[in-house]
């Protein structure tokens, strides 16, 4: 099964998206946007930047867990991963975003 973007509306009325892998696991989450169009632009930016390894910043949380952020060409963060207990798992997450994002369909869940 192919990956997909879910476009969602938060309880505060703002919009965000998450990228899910074919197995249904969330592999990337966006920040919240005031406008729906901004969230849609964020999805397009992820699709464009996901294949480029230099757009990923690998990080470690305060408690020693691993995560990554995906940045646009202007350096702005467009998505963040979950926390991983192992660096290898984080690298697998990056590979999953690279593979799934460019062709992922957008599922509009804002009405739910």
C-alpha positions as CSV (number, residue, x, y, z in Angstrom):
1,X,0.0,0.0,0.0
2,X,1.3,3.5,-0.9
3,X,1.9,6.3,1.6
4,X,-0.5,9.1,2.0
5,X,-0.8,12.6,3.4
6,X,-3.7,13.3,5.7
7,X,-4.8,16.9,5.8
8,X,-6.4,17.6,9.2
9,X,-8.0,20.3,11.2
10,X,-6.9,20.8,14.9
11,X,-9.4,21.6,17.7
12,X,-8.1,25.2,17.6
13,X,-9.2,25.5,13.9
14,X,-5.7,25.4,12.5
15,X,-4.6,23.0,9.8
16,X,-1.8,20.4,9.8
17,X,-0.8,17.3,7.9
18,X,0.9,14.0,8.5
19,X,2.6,11.7,6.2
20,X,1.8,8.0,6.7
21,X,3.7,5.1,5.3
22,X,2.0,2.2,3.5
23,X,1.6,0.4,6.8
24,X,-0.4,3.3,8.3
25,X,2.4,4.5,10.6
26,X,2.9,8.3,10.8
27,X,6.4,9.1,9.5
28,X,6.3,12.9,9.4
29,X,4.1,15.6,11.0
30,X,3.8,19.2,10.2
31,X,3.4,22.3,12.4
32,X,0.0,23.9,12.5
33,X,-1.0,26.5,9.9
34,X,-3.6,29.2,10.2
35,X,-4.8,28.7,6.6
36,X,-5.6,25.5,4.8
37,X,-3.7,26.8,1.7
38,X,-0.6,27.1,3.8
39,X,-0.9,23.4,4.9
40,X,-1.4,22.4,1.3
41,X,1.7,24.3,0.3
42,X,3.5,22.5,3.1
43,X,2.5,19.1,1.6
44,X,3.8,20.2,-1.8
45,X,7.1,21.3,-0.2
46,X,7.5,17.9,1.5
47,X,6.9,16.2,-1.9
48,X,9.5,18.3,-3.5
49,X,12.2,18.2,-0.8
50,X,11.7,14.6,0.5
51,X,14.0,13.0,-2.0
52,X,17.0,15.3,-1.1
53,X,19.1,13.9,1.7
54,X,20.6,17.3,2.4
55,X,17.2,18.6,3.5
56,X,17.1,16.2,6.5
57,X,18.5,17.4,9.8
58,X,19.2,14.5,12.2
59,X,18.8,15.4,15.8
60,X,18.8,13.9,19.3
61,X,16.3,14.9,22.0
62,X,17.2,15.8,25.6
63,X,16.4,12.2,26.7
64,X,18.7,10.7,24.0
65,X,16.1,9.7,21.5
66,X,16.6,10.3,17.8
67,X,14.5,12.3,15.4
68,X,14.7,14.2,12.2
69,X,13.3,17.4,10.7
70,X,12.8,18.0,7.0
71,X,13.6,21.5,5.8
72,X,12.7,23.4,2.7
73,X,15.3,25.0,0.5
74,X,15.0,28.2,2.5
75,X,15.9,26.4,5.7
76,X,12.3,26.4,7.1
77,X,11.2,23.2,8.9
78,X,8.3,21.6,7.0
79,X,8.0,18.4,9.0
80,X,9.3,16.5,12.0
81,X,9.4,12.8,12.7
82,X,8.5,10.8,15.8
83,X,11.1,9.9,18.4
84,X,13.1,6.8,17.7
85,X,15.1,4.8,20.3
86,X,17.9,3.9,17.7
87,X,19.7,5.9,15.1
88,X,19.1,3.1,12.6
89,X,15.4,3.4,13.1
90,X,15.6,7.1,12.4
91,X,17.5,6.5,9.2
92,X,14.8,4.0,8.2
93,X,12.2,6.7,8.9
94,X,14.1,9.1,6.6
95,X,14.2,6.5,3.8
96,X,10.5,5.9,4.2
97,X,9.7,9.6,3.8
98,X,12.0,9.7,0.7
99,X,10.1,6.8,-0.8
100,X,6.5,7.6,0.2
101,X,6.3,11.4,0.0
102,X,6.8,12.3,-3.7
103,X,3.9,10.2,-4.9
104,X,1.6,10.2,-1.9
105,X,-2.0,11.1,-2.4
106,X,-3.6,13.7,-0.2
107,X,-6.6,12.6,1.9
108,X,-8.7,15.5,3.2
109,X,-9.8,14.7,6.7
110,X,-10.7,18.3,7.7
111,X,-14.4,17.6,7.7
112,X,-14.2,14.8,10.2
